[in-house]
Every structure is written in structure tokens, then in C-alpha cells.
Amino acid sequence: MIVISGLVVLGTWFYFNFTEIKPQHAGSISIGILGSPRFLNPVLNQINDADRDLSAVIFSGLMKYDGQGNLINDAAAKYAVGDFGKVYEITLKKDIKWQDEKFLTADDVIFTLQLIQNPDYRSPLRALWQGIEIEKINDLGVRFKLKNAYTPFLHNLTFGILPKHLWENVSPTQFALHELNLKPVGSGPYKFKKLQKDKNGAVKTIEVEAFKNYFGGQPYLADIVFKFYSSESEILSAHKKGEINAFNFISAKNLADLNKNSNGLTVYPITLPRYFALFFNQSQNPLLADKTIRQALAYATDKKKIISSVFNGFGQSIDSPLLPGMAEFSDKIKTYNFAPEQAKNILVSGGWKDLDNDGFLEKEKPKEKNKEKEIVKLEITLTTIDWPELTQTAQILQNQWAQIGVKLNLDVKDTTQIQNEIIKPRQYQSLLFGEVLGQEPDLFHFWHSSQKKESGLNLALYENTEVDKLLSGALEDLDENSRIKKIQQVVNLITEDLPAIFLFSPDYIFLAGREIKGIELKNIDTPSSRFSQINQWYTQTHRTWK
């Protein structure tokens, strides 16, 4: 008996010392998604988050972002840059298979880009590919020719690749209607299995299964069910019922309640390359053309209070159009820390007084000949979207600025109105809005004076000849150190000129059951990239020999 016990102990010791726990290819999870899919098609999916989420697990691109915000190879094995940044040659990995077991080649890459460039297919990506030539080098090689050097070009190669053999005979008129838009075939880690619709024809669930021949390695989870909901309350209800293991798009209030009740969830606060700011349109309100007034407003803004109250602390305050962690970021810039007394002193020095004892400041305008005395009120209108977090932020700003005697009127617009009626015609005095930068921020599109027009992203209508020159130069500068210095000069000039008050960058919150392991998320380019490494997620383990 002693001998047997000794052998058992020895065997147990040997087993645990010469084996290790590893993820097992098994298990399934259900993920809640806000919205409904329409186009699981990389040529068309850019305007719908649900489409982008599903496409991220079904398709692969030449490049992709990992969970730390790094641009890494996906279907591309390597790349080379030539002709002073105007030629990029991409070599594909060998033996990449489509989910119908055919091989992916350079022809598929070229075919996908030709669809994107063709206006008949109405791809939202078309603007990125204007004037770029594509050539086939061989079955695994593609060459891109740019008219001018563009240093962030590699970041454009994250588009999903379509299988030419399945799409080449689909006409432009049938392209958006084809059943492959909801029953796709890609080369990513998971392949389409089945979908379920409700009685009205809306997609309620899509199930995908592990693609065993995925070039990145067979995924651990055997199946994933994506369930679609129309509201945050529906997602929370589904979680409480145990219908979903993971979800996102939760407000600060509901997140606090979830944390309080635990619910077996892990919270992943993720940094996205986006920020929210208050952009000033000086042409719509002459008061905002006075830099001292803009400075007073900046000093009167308590950003930490906003992040705490609106986002439950999940976010960071920002002072420039670049976020901490970005290559060009520098903290050696002009900042405006919360200092309400300093704000008041600036306004008093500018001649502003409360002339009628209503709590808000006024100033007597210099009297013109044959005209009555005119009193100017320190009054500004702020426009924003009818989104709870932004309307709450606007109300906080209204209260904070009232403390220094500035009257802030709020103009809250529906999301369907804001773009066409407000932003495009630049019909706002100040605009509380967000900008999505991308992992390699191209500040040209946000701050160059050529982007002031209705189709541009220069929401402050900012114009500075030195900034224009630096931004244009940075686009074609292949020397990283030189390019970084140019961008840092741009940021210094912008923060000095103060065309906007940079407020905050809220975290993107993803929640997953604690049974789901292998999730490593910190910094991503877009919400759909939370699935970039989904082939590494797992719920079950087993022991294997070392």
C-alpha cells in the first residue's frame, strides 16, 4: 500500500511538473452587438459598426492592428517602400486559404481595390484610394504607386479582402443586394455558419465557427454567436438573462451599476484614437475672435469634473489634438488648467462687468456717431448632438462658465440634423463634437486651412500659414524624426492660437465574462479591432506535455 501511494505521489508530481495548461480548441460564447448587420462586405461596411465587427472576424486584410494599437502584418508577409515613399510593394503570405478552401492571391487584392475605386460600387473607402495605381507583381506580390509620398499609407491597407472568384460576376446594381453580404466567405479566423431573422426580416443572430485552416492558426473557440440588439437596455437585459457573455456600448451610469453588482464580468477600458473638443467658429460670433475670451473659457473649464461626472472616470483629459502615447505627442505645450479666478481676472481686464446684476457680464460698446449706446452681452451658443454624454457635458460647461459670468446657450440637435444642417454649412458658434484620428494621426485633414470647407474636418475653421506649410511638409517627410518635429511644431502653434478647447478622450468599454480568457486589449484603432486577436480567446483548457 505504501509503495502504491508513493507511486501515485511520484506520478502526480511528474505529471504536474512535466505538463502545462494550454487553451483547448473547444467552447463557445455569445456576444451582444448594438445595431443590425447589413453588409458583411469590406467594400461597403465602413458606416455600420455591426458590419465592421462581424467583418473583423470573417475577413483578413493586408495589415491589421493588434490589441495594443500596433500596426502588424495580417495577410501580408512583408513590405518594401521605394521611390522616396511613392511605391509600396506587398508580398502575401503563402498558402492563405479562403473559407471555401481556394487560395487567396494578388488577384483578390487587386480585385477588391478596383471595386473600392469604382464609383459604381459606392464604397465609403473610395476617397482613400483616389489616384493610386495597383499592379500585380506575381501571384503573391502587389505594387501600389502613389502620386505623392504619403507616410501613413500602410494604415490604409487594413481593408478586408474579397474573394474574386465569388464576386467577379456580380454587377454594380446587384452588388449591395447579393446574399454574400450576409452569408460571407472570407479568409479570417471564423467562417459564416448560419443566421436567424425575426418575422420582419431583421437579422437577430449570426453564428460563426472556427476556420481550421486560418493562416494565423486555428482559433480556440469552436463557435461564436453574435446577437443583435436595438438599445443599451436590451443588451443589459440579455446579459442579466445569461443570453450573452460579452458586450459593449454601456453608459457610465449602467457601468457603475454593473461594477457594483459584479455580475462575473471583466471590464476592459480601451483607448481609442479619438477626442472631443469645443470648436470655435469665430465668424459666427465676433466675441470668439477675441483670444482673451477663448483663454478665459479654457481656464473656466474643469475637464476632470466632466470625466468624473459623465464617464464615471473612464477617460483622460486632453490639451492638444494628439493623445498621450502617440509618436508625435509632447506635453511641452501651452495648457489651460482649471483656474476660474484667473478666468475672471482676464475678463475683468478686458473691460467686462455685470452691468445689470443678472450674473452675466456685459461691456459697453464704443459709441458711434449718431448712434445710441450699445451694450454687448458675453453670450455664446453651444451646439452639440442629442447624445446623453454630450448633452450632460454641455450642461456642465454651461454651469462652469456661468461661474465666471459667461452665458452659454445650448442648442442640442438630432444626429440626423447635425451633419447636413449644422456642420457642413458651418452654422454654429461653438460646436461640442468628436474627431476620430486613427492610429497614425493625419492632422492635415483636421487643421489645414484647405479643410475649412463643408467637406473638410477643420471644424474650427482654423487658418495659420505656418501650420499649413508644416502639415504639407510632414505628409511627404520620410524621416521619422523630422516628421515628428514638424507635427510637434503644429501642435504648439494650435495650442497657442486656441481655436478649440480640447476636452477629453473617453475610454471605449468592452465587458466580457470572466470565463473568457486570452483577451488583451488596451489601445485599438476602431471598436471592431477588439476582435483583431479573437483567435486567441478561449474558455477551456487542458494539460499537454512540455
QUIURGI-V500894 format. One record per residue. N is the residue number from 1. SS is DSSP state (alpha for helix, beta for strand, coil for the rest). D_LAST is the distance of its C-alpha to the last C-alpha in Angstrom with 1 decimal. Layout:
n=N ss=SS d_last=D_LAST
n=N ss=SS d_last=D_LAST
This chain:
n=1 ss=coil d_last=30.7
n=2 ss=alpha d_last=29.4
n=3 ss=alpha d_last=27.3
n=4 ss=alpha d_last=25.8
n=5 ss=alpha d_last=25.1
n=6 ss=alpha d_last=23.5
n=7 ss=alpha d_last=21.2
n=8 ss=alpha d_last=20.3
n=9 ss=alpha d_last=19.6
n=10 ss=alpha d_last=17.5
n=11 ss=alpha d_last=15.6
n=12 ss=alpha d_last=15.1
n=13 ss=alpha d_last=14.1
n=14 ss=alpha d_last=11.5
n=15 ss=alpha d_last=10.2
n=16 ss=alpha d_last=10.2
n=17 ss=alpha d_last=8.8
n=18 ss=coil d_last=5.7
n=19 ss=beta d_last=5.1
n=20 ss=beta d_last=6.2
n=21 ss=beta d_last=9.4
n=22 ss=beta d_last=10.2
n=23 ss=beta d_last=13.8
n=24 ss=coil d_last=15.1
n=25 ss=coil d_last=17.8
n=26 ss=coil d_last=20.5
n=27 ss=coil d_last=23.3
n=28 ss=beta d_last=26.4
n=29 ss=beta d_last=28.5
n=30 ss=beta d_last=32.2
n=31 ss=beta d_last=33.4
n=32 ss=beta d_last=37.0
n=33 ss=beta d_last=38.9
n=34 ss=beta d_last=42.4
n=35 ss=coil d_last=44.6
n=36 ss=coil d_last=44.7
n=37 ss=coil d_last=43.4
n=38 ss=coil d_last=45.9
n=39 ss=coil d_last=44.4
n=40 ss=coil d_last=40.8
n=41 ss=coil d_last=41.8
n=42 ss=coil d_last=40.8
n=43 ss=coil d_last=44.4
n=44 ss=coil d_last=45.9
n=45 ss=alpha d_last=43.5
n=46 ss=alpha d_last=44.2
n=47 ss=alpha d_last=46.6
n=48 ss=coil d_last=44.8
n=49 ss=alpha d_last=41.7
n=50 ss=alpha d_last=40.7
n=51 ss=alpha d_last=40.8
n=52 ss=alpha d_last=38.8
n=53 ss=alpha d_last=36.1
n=54 ss=alpha d_last=35.7
n=55 ss=alpha d_last=36.0
n=56 ss=alpha d_last=33.1
n=57 ss=alpha d_last=30.7
n=58 ss=alpha d_last=32.4
n=59 ss=coil d_last=33.4
n=60 ss=coil d_last=31.9
n=61 ss=beta d_last=34.0
n=62 ss=coil d_last=33.9
n=63 ss=beta d_last=32.8
n=64 ss=beta d_last=31.6
n=65 ss=beta d_last=30.9
n=66 ss=coil d_last=27.7
n=67 ss=coil d_last=27.8
n=68 ss=coil d_last=28.8
n=69 ss=coil d_last=31.9
n=70 ss=coil d_last=30.7
n=71 ss=beta d_last=32.0
n=72 ss=beta d_last=29.2
n=73 ss=beta d_last=29.1
n=74 ss=coil d_last=28.9
n=75 ss=coil d_last=30.3
n=76 ss=beta d_last=31.4
n=77 ss=beta d_last=29.4
n=78 ss=beta d_last=31.8
n=79 ss=beta d_last=35.4
n=80 ss=beta d_last=38.3
n=81 ss=beta d_last=41.4
n=82 ss=beta d_last=44.7
n=83 ss=alpha d_last=48.5
n=84 ss=alpha d_last=48.3
n=85 ss=alpha d_last=46.2
n=86 ss=coil d_last=48.1
n=87 ss=beta d_last=45.7
n=88 ss=beta d_last=42.1
n=89 ss=beta d_last=40.2
n=90 ss=beta d_last=37.0
n=91 ss=beta d_last=34.7
n=92 ss=beta d_last=32.7
n=93 ss=coil d_last=29.2
n=94 ss=coil d_last=29.2
n=95 ss=coil d_last=29.0
n=96 ss=coil d_last=29.2
n=97 ss=beta d_last=30.4
n=98 ss=coil d_last=32.8
n=99 ss=coil d_last=32.1
n=100 ss=coil d_last=34.6
n=101 ss=coil d_last=32.5
n=102 ss=coil d_last=35.0
n=103 ss=beta d_last=34.0
n=104 ss=coil d_last=34.7
n=105 ss=coil d_last=36.9
n=106 ss=alpha d_last=39.2
n=107 ss=alpha d_last=41.9
n=108 ss=alpha d_last=40.3
n=109 ss=alpha d_last=40.1
n=110 ss=alpha d_last=43.7
n=111 ss=alpha d_last=44.9
n=112 ss=alpha d_last=43.4
n=113 ss=alpha d_last=45.1
n=114 ss=alpha d_last=48.3
n=115 ss=alpha d_last=48.4
n=116 ss=alpha d_last=47.8
n=117 ss=alpha d_last=50.6
n=118 ss=coil d_last=53.0
n=119 ss=alpha d_last=55.2
n=120 ss=alpha d_last=55.8
n=121 ss=alpha d_last=52.2
n=122 ss=coil d_last=52.7
n=123 ss=coil d_last=49.3
n=124 ss=coil d_last=49.0
n=125 ss=coil d_last=47.0
n=126 ss=alpha d_last=49.9
n=127 ss=alpha d_last=51.2
n=128 ss=alpha d_last=48.1
n=129 ss=alpha d_last=48.6
n=130 ss=coil d_last=52.3
n=131 ss=coil d_last=53.3
n=132 ss=coil d_last=49.9
n=133 ss=beta d_last=49.8
n=134 ss=beta d_last=46.9
n=135 ss=beta d_last=46.5
n=136 ss=beta d_last=44.3
n=137 ss=beta d_last=43.0
n=138 ss=beta d_last=41.1
n=139 ss=coil d_last=38.9
n=140 ss=coil d_last=36.2
n=141 ss=beta d_last=38.5
n=142 ss=beta d_last=40.8
n=143 ss=beta d_last=43.3
n=144 ss=beta d_last=44.9
n=145 ss=beta d_last=48.2
n=146 ss=coil d_last=49.5
n=147 ss=coil d_last=53.2
n=148 ss=coil d_last=52.3
n=149 ss=coil d_last=49.2
n=150 ss=coil d_last=47.3
n=151 ss=coil d_last=44.4
n=152 ss=coil d_last=42.6
n=153 ss=alpha d_last=42.6
n=154 ss=alpha d_last=38.8
n=155 ss=alpha d_last=38.7
n=156 ss=alpha d_last=40.9
n=157 ss=alpha d_last=38.3
n=158 ss=alpha d_last=36.4
n=159 ss=coil d_last=38.6
n=160 ss=beta d_last=37.0
n=161 ss=coil d_last=37.7
n=162 ss=coil d_last=39.7
n=163 ss=coil d_last=39.5
n=164 ss=alpha d_last=42.8
n=165 ss=alpha d_last=43.0
n=166 ss=alpha d_last=43.3
n=167 ss=alpha d_last=45.6
n=168 ss=coil d_last=47.8
n=169 ss=coil d_last=50.6
n=170 ss=coil d_last=50.8
n=171 ss=coil d_last=53.9
n=172 ss=alpha d_last=54.2
n=173 ss=alpha d_last=56.2
n=174 ss=alpha d_last=53.6
n=175 ss=alpha d_last=50.6
n=176 ss=coil d_last=50.3
n=177 ss=coil d_last=51.2
n=178 ss=coil d_last=48.7
n=179 ss=alpha d_last=46.4
n=180 ss=alpha d_last=43.4
n=181 ss=alpha d_last=43.9
n=182 ss=coil d_last=42.6
n=183 ss=coil d_last=40.5
n=184 ss=coil d_last=38.8
n=185 ss=coil d_last=36.6
n=186 ss=coil d_last=34.4
n=187 ss=coil d_last=31.3
n=188 ss=coil d_last=29.3
n=189 ss=coil d_last=26.3
n=190 ss=beta d_last=28.5
n=191 ss=beta d_last=31.4
n=192 ss=beta d_last=34.5
n=193 ss=beta d_last=34.7
n=194 ss=beta d_last=37.9
n=195 ss=beta d_last=40.4
n=196 ss=beta d_last=42.9
n=197 ss=beta d_last=46.3
n=198 ss=coil d_last=48.9
n=199 ss=coil d_last=52.5
n=200 ss=coil d_last=53.5
n=201 ss=coil d_last=51.0
n=202 ss=coil d_last=48.7
n=203 ss=beta d_last=45.0
n=204 ss=beta d_last=43.4
n=205 ss=beta d_last=39.8
n=206 ss=beta d_last=37.6
n=207 ss=beta d_last=34.4
n=208 ss=beta d_last=31.8
n=209 ss=beta d_last=28.7
n=210 ss=beta d_last=25.5
n=211 ss=coil d_last=26.2
n=212 ss=coil d_last=23.4
n=213 ss=coil d_last=24.6
n=214 ss=coil d_last=24.7
n=215 ss=coil d_last=24.3
n=216 ss=coil d_last=22.2
n=217 ss=coil d_last=19.5
n=218 ss=coil d_last=20.0
n=219 ss=coil d_last=20.8
n=220 ss=coil d_last=19.1
n=221 ss=coil d_last=22.4
n=222 ss=coil d_last=24.1
n=223 ss=beta d_last=27.6
n=224 ss=beta d_last=29.6
n=225 ss=beta d_last=33.2
n=226 ss=beta d_last=35.4
n=227 ss=beta d_last=38.5
n=228 ss=beta d_last=41.6
n=229 ss=beta d_last=44.0
n=230 ss=coil d_last=47.3
n=231 ss=coil d_last=47.2
n=232 ss=alpha d_last=45.2
n=233 ss=alpha d_last=46.7
n=234 ss=alpha d_last=45.5
n=235 ss=alpha d_last=41.9
n=236 ss=alpha d_last=42.1
n=237 ss=alpha d_last=43.7
n=238 ss=alpha d_last=40.9
n=239 ss=alpha d_last=38.3
n=240 ss=alpha d_last=40.3
n=241 ss=coil d_last=40.4
n=242 ss=coil d_last=36.7
n=243 ss=coil d_last=37.1
n=244 ss=coil d_last=34.9
n=245 ss=coil d_last=31.6
n=246 ss=beta d_last=32.2
n=247 ss=beta d_last=35.4
n=248 ss=beta d_last=37.3
n=249 ss=coil d_last=40.9
n=250 ss=coil d_last=41.8
n=251 ss=coil d_last=44.8
n=252 ss=alpha d_last=44.7
n=253 ss=alpha d_last=46.6
n=254 ss=alpha d_last=44.4
n=255 ss=alpha d_last=41.3
n=256 ss=alpha d_last=42.8
n=257 ss=alpha d_last=43.4
n=258 ss=alpha d_last=39.9
n=259 ss=alpha d_last=38.5
n=260 ss=alpha d_last=41.1
n=261 ss=alpha d_last=40.1
n=262 ss=coil d_last=36.3
n=263 ss=coil d_last=35.7
n=264 ss=coil d_last=31.9
n=265 ss=beta d_last=31.8
n=266 ss=beta d_last=30.0
n=267 ss=beta d_last=32.5
n=268 ss=beta d_last=31.5
n=269 ss=beta d_last=34.5
n=270 ss=beta d_last=34.2
n=271 ss=beta d_last=36.4
n=272 ss=beta d_last=38.3
n=273 ss=coil d_last=40.5
n=274 ss=beta d_last=43.7
n=275 ss=beta d_last=46.5
n=276 ss=beta d_last=49.7
n=277 ss=beta d_last=52.9
n=278 ss=beta d_last=56.7
n=279 ss=beta d_last=58.3
n=280 ss=beta d_last=62.0
n=281 ss=coil d_last=64.4
n=282 ss=coil d_last=67.2
n=283 ss=coil d_last=69.6
n=284 ss=coil d_last=69.7
n=285 ss=coil d_last=70.5
n=286 ss=alpha d_last=72.4
n=287 ss=alpha d_last=71.3
n=288 ss=alpha d_last=67.8
n=289 ss=alpha d_last=69.1
n=290 ss=coil d_last=69.8
n=291 ss=alpha d_last=66.7
n=292 ss=alpha d_last=67.8
n=293 ss=alpha d_last=67.6
n=294 ss=alpha d_last=64.1
n=295 ss=alpha d_last=63.1
n=296 ss=alpha d_last=64.6
n=297 ss=alpha d_last=62.7
n=298 ss=alpha d_last=59.4
n=299 ss=alpha d_last=60.2
n=300 ss=coil d_last=61.0
n=301 ss=coil d_last=57.7
n=302 ss=coil d_last=55.2
n=303 ss=alpha d_last=51.9
n=304 ss=alpha d_last=49.8
n=305 ss=alpha d_last=52.1
n=306 ss=alpha d_last=51.4
n=307 ss=alpha d_last=47.6
n=308 ss=alpha d_last=47.8
n=309 ss=alpha d_last=50.4
n=310 ss=alpha d_last=49.4
n=311 ss=alpha d_last=45.6
n=312 ss=coil d_last=44.8
n=313 ss=coil d_last=43.4
n=314 ss=coil d_last=40.9
n=315 ss=beta d_last=42.0
n=316 ss=beta d_last=43.3
n=317 ss=beta d_last=46.8
n=318 ss=coil d_last=47.5
n=319 ss=coil d_last=50.4
n=320 ss=coil d_last=50.0
n=321 ss=coil d_last=49.2
n=322 ss=coil d_last=45.7
n=323 ss=coil d_last=42.8
n=324 ss=coil d_last=40.9
n=325 ss=coil d_last=37.8
n=326 ss=coil d_last=39.5
n=327 ss=coil d_last=39.9
n=328 ss=coil d_last=43.7
n=329 ss=coil d_last=43.9
n=330 ss=coil d_last=46.0
n=331 ss=coil d_last=47.3
n=332 ss=coil d_last=50.3
n=333 ss=coil d_last=52.5
n=334 ss=coil d_last=55.5
n=335 ss=coil d_last=54.4
n=336 ss=coil d_last=56.5
n=337 ss=coil d_last=55.2
n=338 ss=coil d_last=56.9
n=339 ss=coil d_last=60.3
n=340 ss=alpha d_last=63.0
n=341 ss=alpha d_last=65.8
n=342 ss=alpha d_last=65.2
n=343 ss=alpha d_last=65.4
n=344 ss=alpha d_last=68.7
n=345 ss=alpha d_last=70.1
n=346 ss=alpha d_last=69.4
n=347 ss=alpha d_last=71.3
n=348 ss=alpha d_last=74.2
n=349 ss=alpha d_last=74.5
n=350 ss=coil d_last=74.7
n=351 ss=coil d_last=77.7
n=352 ss=coil d_last=76.1
n=353 ss=beta d_last=77.8
n=354 ss=coil d_last=78.0
n=355 ss=coil d_last=81.6
n=356 ss=coil d_last=81.9
n=357 ss=coil d_last=79.9
n=358 ss=coil d_last=77.5
n=359 ss=coil d_last=74.4
n=360 ss=coil d_last=73.7
n=361 ss=coil d_last=74.9
n=362 ss=beta d_last=77.6
n=363 ss=beta d_last=79.4
n=364 ss=beta d_last=82.9
n=365 ss=beta d_last=83.0
n=366 ss=coil d_last=85.5
n=367 ss=coil d_last=88.7
n=368 ss=coil d_last=89.8
n=369 ss=coil d_last=93.5
n=370 ss=coil d_last=95.3
n=371 ss=coil d_last=92.1
n=372 ss=coil d_last=91.3
n=373 ss=coil d_last=88.9
n=374 ss=beta d_last=85.3
n=375 ss=beta d_last=82.5
n=376 ss=beta d_last=78.9
n=377 ss=beta d_last=76.3
n=378 ss=coil d_last=72.8
n=379 ss=beta d_last=71.2
n=380 ss=beta d_last=68.2
n=381 ss=beta d_last=66.7
n=382 ss=beta d_last=62.9
n=383 ss=beta d_last=61.5
n=384 ss=beta d_last=58.1
n=385 ss=beta d_last=56.3
n=386 ss=coil d_last=56.6
n=387 ss=coil d_last=53.0
n=388 ss=alpha d_last=52.7
n=389 ss=alpha d_last=50.7
n=390 ss=alpha d_last=53.2
n=391 ss=alpha d_last=56.3
n=392 ss=alpha d_last=55.2
n=393 ss=alpha d_last=54.6
n=394 ss=alpha d_last=58.0
n=395 ss=alpha d_last=59.6
n=396 ss=alpha d_last=58.0
n=397 ss=alpha d_last=59.3
n=398 ss=alpha d_last=62.7
n=399 ss=alpha d_last=62.8
n=400 ss=alpha d_last=61.6
n=401 ss=alpha d_last=64.0
n=402 ss=alpha d_last=66.8
n=403 ss=coil d_last=66.4
n=404 ss=coil d_last=67.7
n=405 ss=coil d_last=70.4
n=406 ss=coil d_last=68.8
n=407 ss=beta d_last=69.4
n=408 ss=beta d_last=66.5
n=409 ss=beta d_last=67.2
n=410 ss=beta d_last=64.3
n=411 ss=beta d_last=64.2
n=412 ss=beta d_last=61.3
n=413 ss=beta d_last=60.9
n=414 ss=coil d_last=59.1
n=415 ss=alpha d_last=56.2
n=416 ss=alpha d_last=58.2
n=417 ss=alpha d_last=61.0
n=418 ss=alpha d_last=59.3
n=419 ss=alpha d_last=58.3
n=420 ss=alpha d_last=61.5
n=421 ss=alpha d_last=64.1
n=422 ss=alpha d_last=62.9
n=423 ss=alpha d_last=60.3
n=424 ss=coil d_last=61.6
n=425 ss=coil d_last=65.2
n=426 ss=coil d_last=64.1
n=427 ss=coil d_last=66.2
n=428 ss=coil d_last=64.9
n=429 ss=coil d_last=65.8
n=430 ss=beta d_last=62.4
n=431 ss=beta d_last=59.3
n=432 ss=beta d_last=56.2
n=433 ss=beta d_last=53.5
n=434 ss=beta d_last=50.0
n=435 ss=beta d_last=48.7
n=436 ss=beta d_last=45.3
n=437 ss=coil d_last=44.5
n=438 ss=coil d_last=41.3
n=439 ss=coil d_last=38.4
n=440 ss=coil d_last=40.6
n=441 ss=coil d_last=43.9
n=442 ss=coil d_last=47.0
n=443 ss=coil d_last=49.7
n=444 ss=alpha d_last=52.3
n=445 ss=alpha d_last=52.5
n=446 ss=alpha d_last=52.9
n=447 ss=alpha d_last=55.3
n=448 ss=coil d_last=57.2
n=449 ss=alpha d_last=60.8
n=450 ss=alpha d_last=60.6
n=451 ss=alpha d_last=58.4
n=452 ss=coil d_last=61.1
n=453 ss=coil d_last=62.4
n=454 ss=coil d_last=61.6
n=455 ss=coil d_last=58.6
n=456 ss=coil d_last=57.1
n=457 ss=coil d_last=54.8
n=458 ss=coil d_last=56.9
n=459 ss=coil d_last=57.9
n=460 ss=coil d_last=59.7
n=461 ss=coil d_last=61.9
n=462 ss=coil d_last=61.0
n=463 ss=coil d_last=62.8
n=464 ss=coil d_last=62.4
n=465 ss=alpha d_last=63.2
n=466 ss=alpha d_last=60.9
n=467 ss=alpha d_last=58.0
n=468 ss=alpha d_last=58.8
n=469 ss=alpha d_last=58.8
n=470 ss=alpha d_last=55.5
n=471 ss=alpha d_last=53.7
n=472 ss=alpha d_last=55.0
n=473 ss=alpha d_last=53.9
n=474 ss=alpha d_last=50.4
n=475 ss=alpha d_last=49.7
n=476 ss=coil d_last=50.2
n=477 ss=coil d_last=48.9
n=478 ss=coil d_last=45.8
n=479 ss=coil d_last=45.6
n=480 ss=alpha d_last=43.2
n=481 ss=alpha d_last=44.8
n=482 ss=alpha d_last=48.2
n=483 ss=alpha d_last=47.4
n=484 ss=alpha d_last=45.9
n=485 ss=alpha d_last=49.1
n=486 ss=alpha d_last=51.3
n=487 ss=alpha d_last=49.5
n=488 ss=alpha d_last=49.7
n=489 ss=alpha d_last=53.4
n=490 ss=alpha d_last=53.7
n=491 ss=alpha d_last=52.1
n=492 ss=alpha d_last=54.4
n=493 ss=alpha d_last=57.5
n=494 ss=alpha d_last=56.5
n=495 ss=alpha d_last=55.9
n=496 ss=alpha d_last=59.2
n=497 ss=alpha d_last=61.1
n=498 ss=coil d_last=59.6
n=499 ss=coil d_last=60.1
n=500 ss=beta d_last=57.6
n=501 ss=beta d_last=56.1
n=502 ss=beta d_last=52.3
n=503 ss=beta d_last=51.1
n=504 ss=beta d_last=47.5
n=505 ss=beta d_last=44.2
n=506 ss=beta d_last=43.0
n=507 ss=coil d_last=39.3
n=508 ss=beta d_last=38.1
n=509 ss=beta d_last=36.7
n=510 ss=beta d_last=33.9
n=511 ss=beta d_last=33.0
n=512 ss=beta d_last=30.0
n=513 ss=beta d_last=29.0
n=514 ss=coil d_last=26.4
n=515 ss=coil d_last=24.4
n=516 ss=coil d_last=23.8
n=517 ss=beta d_last=20.8
n=518 ss=coil d_last=19.9
n=519 ss=coil d_last=23.5
n=520 ss=coil d_last=24.2
n=521 ss=coil d_last=27.9
n=522 ss=coil d_last=30.3
n=523 ss=beta d_last=32.6
n=524 ss=beta d_last=33.5
n=525 ss=coil d_last=36.4
n=526 ss=coil d_last=37.6
n=527 ss=alpha d_last=36.6
n=528 ss=alpha d_last=35.1
n=529 ss=alpha d_last=32.5
n=530 ss=alpha d_last=30.8
n=531 ss=alpha d_last=29.3
n=532 ss=coil d_last=28.2
n=533 ss=coil d_last=24.5
n=534 ss=alpha d_last=24.8
n=535 ss=alpha d_last=22.2
n=536 ss=alpha d_last=19.6
n=537 ss=coil d_last=21.2
n=538 ss=beta d_last=19.8
n=539 ss=coil d_last=20.9
n=540 ss=coil d_last=18.3
n=541 ss=beta d_last=14.7
n=542 ss=beta d_last=12.3
n=543 ss=beta d_last=9.1
n=544 ss=beta d_last=6.4
n=545 ss=beta d_last=3.8
n=546 ss=coil d_last=0.0
